[in-house]
Every structure is written in structure tokens, then in C-alpha cells.
Amino acid sequence: MEKDKKNVKDISSSKNNNTKKKVNNKKKDIDLKNLSKKNDKNVAVKKYKKKKAKKNKKKRLVNGRFSLDILDLLIIVIITAIVSCVFTGIILNVQFKKTSNLYDSKVVSDENVQDFLNTYAEIVDNYYEEVDKDALMKAAMSGMLSFLEDNYSIYLEKDDSDDLAEMLDSAYQGLGILVAGVTIEEVYDDSPAKKAGLKDGDELVEINGSAVSMDNYEDINSLINLEKENEIKVLRDGDILSFNVKADMVNIPTTSKDVIKSKEDKKNIGYIKLSSFSSLSFEEFQEDLLSLEKKDKIKSLIIDLRGNSGGYLNTAYDIASLFIKKGKVIYSLENKNNIKTYKDETNDERTYDIVLLVDSNTASAAEILTAALHDSYGALVVGNTTYGKGKVQNIKYYEDSIVKYTSAKWLRPNGECIDGIGIEPDYIVNISIKGNTIYDLQLDKAIELLS
């Protein structure tokens, strides 16, 4: 009986266990169901949030706003940097080739150039004494230009290149005085000398404590200090005057103007002397011309090109364009490949009579202007046959030197090349000198033609 009770207890315990298991299983089923529902709810929430985020992103795009995460920004920055580097490299490469004259050129791969570089390296490395590399290279450049056997293709070292640069730029570092012997022949406008009070006709007596006379007038330039203030003493009207002048950049005027009365009808004839074709000459010439036309009411013009050795080709073109009718030829350039003709492209035009004064020293750009105005405008030429420089040069500037080489022949509008021949005037007239008196018969002839 006790045993049965025990069994009953055991059965009861088993039942209880089974009941507990069922309850637990039921609870697990409920938990699983709840979990499933929770998961379904989470999935739904995620879908909702994703859908809402997408909707908000689209809305931001529509409204003109844009948001990126860090990864997006990083990718854009990297791509932008790569693209920028590529384009910068391309641009720098093209610029380098252009500035080095290697663009579309086979110079670098030329066997002769390689031989030259190898020889240069051999001499620098293995010559038994130290070699001045700068001087060696200058000698090589000078030799190349000498080989061309062209008087206009030359290598200019510092002193000569400075003189050419001053002539072409019409400017230099100095006081702004033109001296003949010890006499100041001209004081340039807006120059340090002009501002200090020096005048035409002053006679130099002393510069920075050193006496000046006809015995040492050739040393005047060496006495002037370009860095500090200079004490200049001059003789003026019997008095010794002292001036303090500091050197500065000085523009050298290349034109001067005047008005001449014609002999018979007293009409105003304009006169412009043009000494060179510098970078400033066109502006100076145009200013003088407009002043003569508007202020002095000139009816004709004399352009004096005597002693003018030339300068910039484009300056001659610009001055010619002030007179010649649009579409008329100014000059042509003939190189080894073709002939290119340059015509007037401006609307500027004059119709009054012009006479050009020339001599044997009228050359280059001065001859181009002479030929253009004679052939395409109808101007008359008076004086002597011009120099005959029918070639144009390109100029390459280096740190302390200049390379100048002939690149083409120029042809006048009628198609002729004047190189070695010159331009023969319509009226050949010589200057007359009697004793110490110079009679400008060339100018007299020009005035006669325009009267």
C-alpha cells in the first residue's frame, strides 16, 4: 500500500512534470509567436524607415538640398583629386613644351642634338681643366648663328643685348638727359632730371664730386650712380647750380612734332620726326598726329624717317594702319614654307597728302612703313635710297643675352623684296653743307611738294 502510494506520488510527480513541460512548451510557443510578431514588427518598422528615408532623400533632392555620408564624400574627393591631377599634368606639359619650343617638334629626338649634348657632357666631365659651362654654352650658341652667315642672325651678350633692349623698349635706367660733350642737349619729359630742375643747355661741371670737362666727357656715364642720389653741378647763365637727382626708369621719346607753314597759301603742314619703332612709338606717334590734326588743323603731313634704323614690325604695321584704307596691303612675309600677306584691318583712314623723308640709314621697319605708305596710300618719298634691309628677325631673350635670327623676307605691297637694294625715292635730294651750315634741302623739297 505504501508502495502504491509511492507509485501514485511518482505518477503524480510525472504528471506534474508533464504538465509543467506542456505549460513550458506552451509558453515557448507563445514566446515564439511573440518573437515572430516582434520580428515581423521590426521588419515592418525597418521597411517603413527605409521607405521614409528614401522619400525624404527624394524630397531633399527635389528641394535642391543634397546630403552625403562620409564614404560618399571621401569617394568624391578622391575622384576630384585624380581628375585635377590628370588635367593639371596635361596643361603643365603643354605649357612646358610651348615655352621650351618643343611643342610639335622633333628637336629632342634629333640625333644631332643628342650628339651635341653628349659632346657637351664629355667636355664638362673629362676636359683636363675646369670648364666655364655658361661660357661654353654661349660660345656654342654664337657658333650656330655664325654658321648661318647672315649679318642679321647674331648672338648678343649682356652689354650689346642691353643696348638693343633699351632701343626696342625705348626705356632705360638713368637720369633722363641727352649729353653732347659736356652740354645737356635734351632733358626728357617726366624724367628724374626734369623733375629735379635740369634744363636743356646746362653745361655739366661736376658729378658726385668729380670734375667734368671735355677731357673726360666720355666717362660721364661711369660717374653716375644708378642706386643712390647723384649731386649734379651745372653752369647756367654764368652761375654754378647744384641739383640732387636719383636715377629711375626713363622713357626715351621716339617722336617729335612741329607745324610748318606752306610757302604760298600758308596752310599748316604737319611734321613728325620718328627716330625708331619701339614698343612705345605707336602711342607717341598717334598722340602727335591727333594733336596736329585737331589742334593745328594740318592739311598735309611730313614723316621724317631719316636715320631711323627700325625696330618692331608690329609698330610699323600699326602706324601704317592709321592712314591706309581697310583691306589694302601693308606688307607680306615670305619664309621657307609660304608667303603670308598682311592687310589693314582697321577703320582708320586719312586722305591728305603725305611726304616721307628718307636717307641711307632708313632701314628695316622704317622701310616697311615707307613702302606701305608709298604703294598703298600714294605718299611721295624724298631723300636718298634707303638702307635695303628686307629681312625680319625673331628675338629670343635669355637671362643675360639675346639671340636674334632671320625668320623671313618681307615684301612691299607691290611684291618686291628690297633686301640689298633699298627703296629709291621719287625725288632724290641731297643735304647741302656749306662751311658750318647745314641746308636741309630734303625738307625744303617736301614743303615745296605739299605747298
C-alpha positions in Angstrom: 0.0 0.0 0.0 2.8 2.3 0.9 4.3 1.2 -2.3 1.2 2.1 -4.2 1.1 5.5 -2.6 4.7 5.9 -3.6 3.8 4.9 -7.1 0.9 7.3 -7.0 3.3 10.0 -5.9 5.6 9.1 -8.6 2.9 9.1 -11.2 1.7 12.4 -9.7 5.1 13.8 -10.0 5.4 12.6 -13.5 2.1 14.1 -14.3 3.1 17.3 -12.7 6.3 17.2 -14.8 4.4 16.5 -17.9 2.1 19.3 -17.1 5.0 21.7 -16.4 6.5 20.6 -19.7 3.3 21.3 -21.5 3.0 24.6 -19.8 6.6 25.4 -20.7 6.1 24.3 -24.2 3.0 26.4 -24.5 4.9 29.3 -23.0 7.6 28.7 -25.6 5.1 28.6 -28.4 3.6 31.9 -27.1 7.2 33.4 -26.8 8.0 32.2 -30.4 4.8 33.6 -31.6 5.5 36.9 -29.8 9.1 36.8 -31.1 7.8 36.2 -34.6 5.4 39.0 -34.2 8.1 41.2 -32.8 10.4 40.3 -35.7 7.6 41.0 -38.1 7.1 44.3 -36.4 10.8 45.1 -36.6 10.9 44.2 -40.3 7.9 46.4 -40.9 9.5 49.2 -38.9 12.7 48.9 -40.9 10.8 48.8 -44.2 8.9 51.9 -43.1 12.0 53.7 -42.0 13.8 52.8 -45.2 10.8 53.9 -47.3 10.6 57.1 -45.3 14.4 57.8 -45.7 14.1 57.2 -49.4 11.1 59.5 -49.6 12.9 62.2 -47.6 16.1 61.8 -49.8 14.0 62.3 -52.9 12.3 65.2 -51.3 15.6 66.8 -50.4 16.8 66.3 -54.0 13.7 67.9 -55.3 14.1 70.9 -53.0 17.7 71.5 -54.1 19.4 70.1 -51.0 21.8 67.2 -51.0 23.2 65.1 -48.2 26.1 62.7 -48.3 27.7 60.3 -45.9 31.4 60.2 -45.1 32.1 57.4 -47.6 30.4 59.3 -50.4 32.3 62.5 -49.6 35.6 60.5 -49.5 35.0 58.9 -52.9 34.1 62.3 -54.5 37.2 63.9 -53.0 39.5 61.1 -54.3 37.9 61.2 -57.8 38.1 65.0 -57.9 41.8 64.9 -56.9 42.7 62.3 -59.6 40.9 64.3 -62.3 42.5 67.5 -61.2 46.0 65.9 -61.2 45.5 64.5 -64.7 44.3 67.8 -66.2 47.0 69.8 -64.4 49.6 67.4 -65.7 48.3 67.8 -69.3 48.2 71.6 -69.0 51.7 71.9 -67.5 53.1 69.5 -70.1 51.7 71.5 -73.0 52.9 74.8 -71.4 56.4 73.4 -70.9 56.6 72.2 -74.4 55.5 75.6 -75.7 57.9 77.6 -73.6 60.7 75.3 -74.4 60.0 75.4 -78.2 59.4 71.6 -78.1 55.7 71.6 -78.9 55.1 69.6 -82.1 58.8 69.4 -82.5 61.3 66.5 -83.1 64.2 68.5 -81.8 64.6 66.5 -78.6 64.9 63.2 -80.5 67.2 64.6 -83.3 70.4 62.6 -83.5 72.4 65.8 -84.0 71.1 67.3 -80.7 71.9 64.1 -78.9 75.5 64.2 -80.3 75.8 67.9 -79.2 74.6 67.0 -75.7 77.0 64.1 -75.5 79.9 66.2 -76.6 79.0 68.9 -74.1 78.8 66.3 -71.3 82.2 64.8 -72.4 83.9 68.2 -72.3 82.4 69.3 -68.9 83.2 65.9 -67.3 86.5 64.9 -68.9 88.4 68.1 -70.1 91.7 68.3 -68.2 90.9 71.7 -66.8 87.8 73.2 -65.2 85.3 74.5 -67.8 83.1 77.5 -67.5 79.8 75.9 -68.5 78.0 79.2 -69.2 80.8 80.5 -71.4 80.9 77.2 -73.2 77.2 77.2 -74.0 77.3 80.9 -75.1 80.2 80.0 -77.5 78.1 77.2 -78.9 75.1 79.4 -79.5 77.3 82.1 -81.1 78.8 79.5 -83.3 75.5 78.2 -84.5 74.4 81.7 -85.5 77.7 82.5 -87.2 77.4 79.4 -89.3 74.2 80.9 -90.9 76.4 83.6 -92.5 73.6 86.1 -92.1 74.5 89.6 -90.8 71.2 89.9 -89.0 71.3 86.5 -87.2 73.6 87.2 -84.2 74.2 86.3 -80.6 74.4 89.3 -78.3 76.0 89.2 -74.8 74.9 91.4 -71.9 76.2 94.9 -72.9 75.0 94.6 -76.5 71.8 92.9 -75.6 71.1 95.7 -73.0 71.5 98.3 -75.7 69.2 96.5 -78.1 66.6 96.0 -75.3 66.8 99.7 -74.4 66.3 100.7 -78.1 63.3 98.3 -78.6 61.6 99.1 -75.3 62.5 102.9 -75.5 63.4 102.9 -71.8 66.5 102.7 -69.6 67.6 103.2 -66.0 69.2 106.6 -65.7 68.7 110.4 -65.2 66.9 111.3 -68.4 69.4 113.6 -70.1 71.0 113.5 -73.6 74.5 114.9 -73.5 76.7 116.2 -76.3 80.2 116.7 -74.9 79.5 118.3 -71.6 76.4 120.1 -72.7 72.9 118.8 -71.8 71.3 118.7 -75.3 67.9 117.5 -74.1 66.2 116.7 -70.8 63.5 114.1 -71.3 59.9 114.8 -70.1 58.9 113.2 -66.8 62.5 112.1 -66.2 64.3 112.4 -62.8 66.5 115.2 -64.3 63.4 117.2 -65.5 61.8 116.9 -62.1 65.0 118.0 -60.3 65.2 121.1 -62.4 67.9 120.5 -65.0 67.3 122.2 -68.4 68.4 122.0 -72.0 71.7 123.9 -72.5 73.1 123.4 -69.0 76.8 122.6 -69.0 78.0 119.8 -66.7 80.7 120.9 -64.3 80.8 118.2 -61.6 79.1 114.8 -61.0 79.3 113.3 -57.4 82.4 115.4 -56.6 84.3 114.5 -59.9 85.0 117.4 -62.2 83.7 117.1 -65.8 85.3 118.6 -68.8 85.9 118.0 -72.5 89.0 116.0 -71.4 86.9 113.3 -69.7 83.4 113.7 -71.1 83.4 110.1 -72.3 83.5 109.0 -68.6 80.3 110.8 -67.7 78.1 107.6 -67.6 80.6 105.9 -65.2 80.3 108.8 -62.8 76.6 108.4 -62.4 75.4 106.2 -59.5 72.2 104.2 -60.5 71.5 103.2 -57.0 71.8 106.4 -54.9 71.2 110.1 -55.3 73.6 112.0 -57.5 74.9 115.5 -56.9 75.0 117.3 -60.3 76.6 120.7 -60.7 76.0 122.7 -63.9 76.9 126.1 -65.3 73.8 128.1 -66.3 73.9 131.8 -67.3 77.2 132.2 -65.6 76.1 130.6 -62.3 77.1 127.2 -60.8 73.9 125.4 -59.7 73.6 122.2 -57.8 70.9 119.5 -58.2 70.2 116.2 -56.5 69.0 113.6 -58.9 68.2 109.9 -58.3 68.2 107.5 -61.3 65.0 105.8 -62.3 63.4 104.2 -65.3 63.3 106.8 -68.1 61.1 106.6 -71.3 63.0 107.8 -74.3 60.7 109.7 -76.6 60.9 108.4 -80.2 58.8 111.2 -81.8 58.8 115.0 -82.0 56.3 117.2 -83.9 56.1 120.6 -85.4 53.9 122.7 -87.6 55.2 124.3 -90.8 53.6 127.0 -92.9 53.4 126.3 -96.6 55.1 128.9 -98.8 52.2 130.2 -100.8 48.8 129.5 -99.3 50.0 129.5 -95.7 48.3 126.1 -95.0 49.5 124.2 -92.0 51.8 121.3 -92.8 52.3 118.7 -90.0 55.8 117.4 -89.3 56.6 114.3 -87.2 60.1 113.0 -86.7 60.2 109.3 -85.9 63.6 108.1 -84.6 62.8 104.4 -84.0 60.0 101.8 -83.9 60.0 100.9 -80.2 57.2 99.4 -78.1 56.0 103.0 -77.3 56.4 104.6 -80.7 52.8 103.9 -82.0 51.2 105.6 -79.0 53.6 108.6 -79.2 53.0 108.9 -83.0 49.3 108.6 -82.7 49.2 111.2 -80.0 51.3 113.7 -82.0 49.2 113.0 -85.1 45.9 113.7 -83.4 47.3 116.8 -81.8 48.4 118.1 -85.2 45.0 117.3 -86.8 42.7 118.7 -84.1 44.7 121.5 -82.6 46.8 122.7 -85.5 44.3 121.8 -88.3 47.0 120.4 -90.6 46.2 119.9 -94.3 49.1 117.6 -95.1 52.0 115.7 -93.3 55.7 115.2 -93.5 57.0 112.0 -91.8 60.8 112.2 -91.2 62.3 108.7 -91.1 65.9 109.8 -91.8 68.4 107.9 -89.5 65.6 105.5 -88.4 67.2 102.0 -88.2 63.9 100.3 -87.5 62.6 98.2 -84.5 59.3 96.3 -84.0 57.5 95.1 -87.1 54.1 95.4 -85.5 54.8 99.1 -84.7 55.3 99.8 -88.4 52.1 97.9 -89.2 50.1 99.9 -86.6 51.4 103.3 -87.8 50.6 102.4 -91.4 47.1 101.4 -90.4 46.4 104.9 -89.2 46.5 106.1 -92.9 45.8 103.2 -95.3 42.3 102.2 -96.3 41.0 99.0 -94.8 41.8 95.9 -96.9 44.9 97.4 -98.5 48.2 95.5 -98.3 50.8 96.8 -95.8 53.5 94.0 -96.3 53.9 90.3 -96.9 56.3 87.8 -95.2 58.0 85.1 -97.2 59.5 82.1 -95.3 60.7 78.7 -96.5 57.1 77.4 -96.5 54.8 80.1 -97.8 54.0 83.8 -98.3 51.6 85.5 -95.9 50.1 88.9 -96.7 49.2 91.4 -94.0 46.4 93.9 -94.8 45.0 96.9 -93.0 42.1 95.6 -90.7 41.2 98.9 -89.1 38.7 101.6 -89.9 41.2 104.4 -89.5 41.9 106.2 -92.8 43.4 109.5 -93.9 43.2 111.2 -97.4 45.6 114.2 -97.2 48.9 114.3 -98.9 52.0 112.8 -97.2 55.7 113.1 -98.0 58.3 110.7 -96.4 61.9 111.8 -95.8 64.4 109.0 -96.0 68.2 108.5 -96.3 70.8 105.7 -96.5 70.2 105.0 -92.8 66.5 104.5 -93.1 66.2 100.7 -92.5 64.0 97.7 -91.6 60.7 98.8 -90.1 61.2 102.3 -91.4 61.4 100.9 -94.9 58.3 98.8 -94.3 56.4 101.9 -93.4 57.8 103.8 -96.3 56.9 101.1 -98.8 53.4 100.7 -97.3 52.5 104.4 -97.5 54.1 104.8 -101.0 52.5 101.7 -102.6 49.1 101.5 -100.8 48.5 105.2 -99.9 50.2 107.2 -102.6 52.7 109.1 -100.4 55.7 110.6 -102.1 59.3 109.8 -101.0 62.1 112.4 -100.8 65.8 112.0 -100.0 68.3 109.2 -100.7 68.0 105.5 -101.4 67.2 103.6 -98.2 69.5 101.0 -96.5 67.9 97.9 -98.0 67.1 95.6 -95.1 64.4 93.3 -96.5 64.5 90.6 -93.8 62.8 90.3 -90.4 64.1 88.7 -87.3 62.8 86.8 -84.3 64.3 87.6 -80.9 64.8 85.1 -78.1 65.6 86.7 -74.7 67.8 84.9 -72.2 68.8 86.0 -68.7 71.9 88.0 -69.8 71.9 87.6 -73.6 69.8 87.8 -76.8 69.6 85.5 -79.8 68.4 87.2 -83.0 67.8 85.2 -86.2 66.2 85.9 -89.5 62.8 84.2 -89.9 61.5 85.6 -93.2 61.9 88.2 -96.0 59.4 90.9 -96.2 57.8 92.1 -99.5 56.4 95.6 -100.2 52.8 95.8 -101.3 53.9 95.8 -105.0 55.5 92.4 -104.4 59.2 93.5 -104.5 61.8 92.5 -102.0 64.2 95.4 -101.2 66.9 93.4 -99.4 70.3 94.7 -100.6 68.6 97.2 -102.9 66.6 99.7 -100.8 63.8 102.0 -101.7 64.6 104.6 -104.3 62.9 108.0 -103.6 60.5 109.7 -106.0 62.7 112.7 -105.6 66.4 112.2 -105.0 67.7 115.2 -103.0 70.9 115.6 -101.0 71.7 117.6 -97.9 73.8 120.6 -98.6 76.7 121.6 -96.2 78.5 124.9 -96.6 81.1 125.7 -94.0 79.4 125.0 -90.7 75.9 125.5 -92.0 73.7 122.6 -93.0 71.0 123.3 -95.5 68.1 120.7 -95.3 67.2 120.7 -99.0 65.2 117.4 -98.4 62.8 119.1 -96.0 62.6 122.1 -98.3 61.6 119.8 -101.2 58.9 118.2 -99.0 57.5 121.6 -98.1 57.5 122.6 -101.8 55.6 119.4 -102.8 53.0 120.0 -100.2 52.6 123.7 -101.0 
